[in-house]
Amino acid sequence: MRISSIVMCVLAAAFLSTGCAGPERKLGRGLTNLAEVSRLGELRRSMEQRAIWDSPEQGMSRGFISGVSNTVKRTAVGAYEVVTFPIPKYDEPIIEPEWGVYPDNYKPNLLSDSTFATDGALGFSGGDIAPFLPGSRFKVFDY
C-alpha cells in the first residue's frame, strides 16, 4: 500500500510539473506511432517504393521485409514516447517523419462523419434534420 501511494505521488508530480503543449504533442506522436501496427503505412510505402524503383518482385519480397522492420521500429518508438511523454525533449522526434508515412498513391483526408461535419444533424450539410423522428425526411438543400 505504501509503495503504491509513493508511486502515485511521483506520477502525479510528473504529470503536474510538465506543461501542456509539449507533453500532449509527444503523447499524440507516440500514440500515432504506436498504432502503426494497425495502420501499416510503413509496410505499404516500403513495398510500393521498392516495387517502383527496383522491381515488382523485390517489392513483394525485400519491400515486405523492410516494411515489417520499419513498422516494428516505429511501433517501438511510439511505445517509448508514450511511456516517456512527461519527460522533456518534446520537440525532438526520435524518428522522421514524426507522424508516420503513407504510400504515395494514398493521400489521407478527413473522415466523412459527424465528428468533422458537425452541422449534419441540423440538415445544413445534407443530413436529416431530425433523423431519430419517424417521418422527418425534410432536407434543407433538396431543391
N, C-alpha and C positions, 0 to 999 in steps of 0.2 A: 504494500500500500504506500509506504513511504517513498520507494523508488519511483513508482508511477506518478506520484504527485510532484516529485522533483523534476521528472522528465516533462510533465505537462507544464510546469512553471518555466522551464527552459524553452520549450517550444512556443509558449505564449510570449515570452520575452523576445524570441527571434522574430515572430510574426509582427509584434508591435513595434519593434525597433527599426524595421525596414520601411522604406517609403512606399508609395503606391505604384508609380509608373514603371519603375524598374522591375520589381518582382512580378507584377502581373504580365509584363512583356515576356520575361524569362519563363514563367509558368505556361503562358499561352504557346510560346515557341516549343517548350518541352512537350506539352500535350499534343500539339500538332505533329511533332516528330515521333512521338510515341505511337501515334495512330498510323504510322507508315506501314505497319504490318497489314492493316485492313485496306489502306488506300492504294498501295503498290505502285506509287508514282515512280520511284527509283527503278523498279523492275521493268516497268513498261518503257521508260525512257531509255534505259540501258539496252534493252532488246531492239528498240526502234533505231537508236543511233548506230549500234553495231551492224544491223541489217542494212542500213543506208550506206554507211561508209566502208564496210568490208564486204559482206555478202549475206544473203538471207539465211544461209546455213549457219554462219557464225552468229547471226542474230539469235537464232534459236538455241545455240549451244553456249558459246562464250558470253553472249549477251545475257542469257539467263543466269549463268553462274555469277557474272559480275553484278547483275541486278540483285540477286539474293544477298551477295556480300554487302552492297550498298544499303539495302533495306535493313539488314542486321545492324550495320554501323549507325544508320540514322535512328533506329529504334533505341539502341543503347545510349546514344547521345541524348535522346528525348527523355529516357528514364533518368539519366544523370541530372538533366536540367530540372526535371520535376522534383527530384529529391533535394537539390541544392538551390531551389529558387529563392529562399530568403537570404542567401549569401550573396554579397555584392559581386560585381563584374557582370552587370545586366546587359550592357550594350556590346559585349564581346561574344558573338556566336562562335560556338566550337566548330560547327560545320557550315559550309557555304553551299548553296544559298540557305539562309537560315530558316526559311519557311517551307522547304520541300520543293520538289521539281515535278513537272508534268511532261509527258511526251509533247513534241512539237505539233502533233496533229490534234491535240486537245487543248482547248482554252477554257478554263473554268469560268462559270458565270454564277450569278445569284440564283438560288433556288426559286422556283415559282410556287410559293406557298404564302400563307397568311403572315408569316414572320416578316417578310420583306415587302409584301403588298398589304399593308395594314388597313387600307380603305376598301378591301374586297368585301368585307362583311356589310359595309354600308351601301354597296352597289355602285360605287364610283369607279372601280377598276374592272367592271364587267361581272362581278359576282352577284349573287342574290341579295336582296335587301334583308330578308328575314328567312334564311334557309331552314330554320328549325320549325317554322309555322307552315302547316299544310295549306296549299293554295296560294302561296305568296311568290309567284313566279315572275312578278314585275321586275323588270330591269331598267335602269335609268337610260342606258345608251343603246337601246334596241333599234331606234329609228334613225 
